[in-house]
Structure formats: C-alpha cells, structure tokens
Amino acid sequence: MSGIFSTSRLFNKTALITGASGGIGAATAILFARAGANVIVAARRKEQLSVVAEGCRKANKEGGTGQGGRVVEVVLDVADRRGVDGIFDKLPADFRKIDILVNNAGLVYGTDHVGDINETESDTMFNTNVMGMIHLTQIFVRHFKQNNAGHIIQLGSVAGREGYAGGSIYCATKHALHGFTVALMKELVNTPIRVTEVQPGMVETSFSVTRFRGDADKAKSVYKGIQPLVAEDVAEDIVWAASRKEHINVAEIFVLPVNQASPNIAYRSDQ
Ligand SMILES: NC(=O)c1ccc[n+]([C@@H]2O[C@H](COP(=O)([O-])OP(=O)(O)OC[C@H]3O[C@@H](n4cnc5c(N)ncnc54)[C@H](OP(=O)(O)O)[C@@H]3O)[C@@H](O)[C@H]2O)c1
C-alpha cells in the first residue's frame, strides 16, 4: 500500500484499539490492518467485534499488503477496573508486546442542562471517557517504558476545546482527557514514547444515536444540511499519526467538516 501511510513503519506493529466494535474505532482497526499492523480490537459487544475482526482480515488481504494483519478480539469494558487490570491475561502470548494504544472508547448521553442531568449517565460518561482511559493508560505507560517505545493515541474532541450548552458532562470529560494528555506528553518528554490527541468535530457514527438514547431520527437531524466527517476520515488521521517516523510526535490533530467551525458554528445548506 502506498500513499500517506508508510506500510513498512506499521508492518508487524501491534495496535490495541478500545471501542473498536463500531464507528471510529472499527474504521481505525481496519485501516491499521490494511497497512500491515496486527490489531487487538476491544469493546463490550462481542458479536460486533467479530464483524470488525473479519473486516480487518479482509482489508489486509484485499486492499493491503497481505502481511501482518493478524487480529485478536477482546471483550473489554474500559469502565470495569478489574477487566482493564487483566487485559494482558486476555491476550495470546505473541500479542503481549503492544506498540500502539488507541484510547477511543467513549460516549455521550443526552443534551440535558445542568440541574436536569441524570447522575447515572454522568457517572457512565466519566467512568468510560476519563477513568477507564486513565486506568488503561497507566498500564500502558508502564508497558511502553519497559519496551522503551510506544504510542498513545487519544480520542479527544472539539468538545474538549470548547464547552457548549447541552454538553456539560461530555465536554468536561473531553477537557479532562485533554488536560491529562498534555501532562502525559510532558511527563514522557525524556522517553521515545509518543502521545497524540485527535480532536474531531462532527463525525456521523452511532455516537449521536447513543446521545439520543436510541432515537435514530433525532440522531440523523444533527447532520442535516451539512456533510459530516465519517469514521474513516478520522481513522486516516490516526493511522497517519502512527505511521510517522519514530522521531516525530504528532501532538494534536484538530479535524472538522469543512462547514463546521466550532461545536455550535456550522453552515448548513438548508439555512
Ligand atoms: N462521533 C463524533 O461526532 C465524535 C466527535 C469527536 C470525538 N468523538 C469520540 O470518538 C470516540 C469514538 O466515538 P464514535 O463516534 O466512533 O462513536 P460510536 O460509533 O458510538 O462508537 C463508540 C465505541 O465505544 C465503545 N464503548 C463505549 N463504551 C465502552 C466501554 N465502557 N468499554 C469499551 N468500549 C466502549 C462502543 O462499543 P461497545 O458498545 O461494544 O462497548 C463503540 O465501539 C469517542 O471517544 C468519542 O467521544 C466522536
């Protein structure tokens, strides 16, 4: 495979992607496999993981080099501390040296304003987007220090740069991720370990369906009159960052649809 990814740099590297059963995580796993990396796809829904794993194998054979591209599925709830602690026990022996961690698992519930926020949903957002990500990163920083190499790729958001009404908890989780990531990059400055934060704007995935608690019509209306990013657009940025030369750290990628300028400023063709 040619183009923006250097296959040789990713060949036989192993990437673990959380939240890989759909959306950006699934697209990222498939692109890594196409570029010749081995992938560990992790998420809660086992059946969906198997579909993505098959997509990875196919992409590796058909579009890619046919090298690397081995896949392991791991059922993992990042908010489950014990499950995260046991992550390496769930992996076959030849998948226990990991080169790239993509902290992608994340979700949003509702557009409720402060005062009306469901506390259970708020806990789930923090336990997934922040605490799960931190816990897994602690384990991987130790792993990467032992290997004297590694790359941590964080799924931030435009919501981690600027708060918006109706998104207080989600914005707080992504601001927390951003603060953590900036500090982490500084702590690792004397190591070869890389830290990247990708901050997308609107991406049409199941994200909005989850936000509107399963209401697909409401979710669709978010993208009315505008061409949003799709999961593969963000996956390309992630795999591009991972395939730079080893002395290069792509610290941040802020990527928006061309007609979006901030969480609330977007030009819609029906305006
Ligand atoms: N879509 C956007 O507009 C947008 C914009 C900026 C940033 N992002 C960020 O991008 C990331 C991916 O979102 P997406 O758009 O791809 O959404 P998505 O299609 O809803 O995918 C979310 C993924 O996260 C997984 N997940 C949720 N809770 C989990 C948990 N506790 N443990 C493990 N996996 C979990 C889900 O899998 P299971 O249900 O199988 O566990 C699913 O695979 C998130 O961090 C999100 O905040 C999205």
The ligand as an ORCA input file, in Angstrom:
! r2SCAN-3c Opt
* xyz 0 1
  N     -18.831     10.975     16.504
  C     -18.409     12.194     16.823
  O     -19.005     13.203     16.393
  C     -17.190     12.361     17.672
  C     -16.575     13.627     17.691
  C     -15.451     13.818     18.481
  C     -14.948     12.777     19.231
  N     -15.570     11.554     19.211
  C     -15.001     10.500     20.064
  O     -14.612      9.406     19.259
  C     -14.663      8.203     20.023
  C     -15.423      7.149     19.230
  O     -16.758      7.594     19.010
  P     -17.615      7.164     17.737
  O     -18.055      8.405     17.076
  O     -16.918      6.127     16.950
  O     -18.896      6.563     18.480
  P     -19.618      5.138     18.362
  O     -19.839      4.784     16.945
  O     -20.801      5.247     19.270
  O     -18.557      4.135     18.968
  C     -18.228      4.159     20.333
  C     -17.442      2.906     20.642
  O     -17.071      2.953     22.020
  C     -17.345      1.694     22.588
  N     -17.570      1.818     24.023
  C     -18.477      2.576     24.666
  N     -18.391      2.377     25.999
  C     -17.383      1.469     26.170
  C     -16.812      0.856     27.302
  N     -17.250      1.120     28.557
  N     -15.804     -0.032     27.130
  C     -15.352     -0.315     25.899
  N     -15.843      0.231     24.787
  C     -16.868      1.113     24.925
  C     -18.535      1.146     21.827
  O     -18.511     -0.274     21.816
  P     -19.362     -1.244     22.757
  O     -20.724     -0.648     22.883
  O     -19.340     -2.549     22.002
  O     -18.589     -1.328     24.023
  C     -18.248      1.656     20.424
  O     -17.456      0.728     19.708
  C     -15.313      8.573     21.359
  O     -14.305      8.748     22.327
  C     -15.987      9.907     21.065
  O     -16.108     10.705     22.211
  C     -16.660     11.327     18.438
*
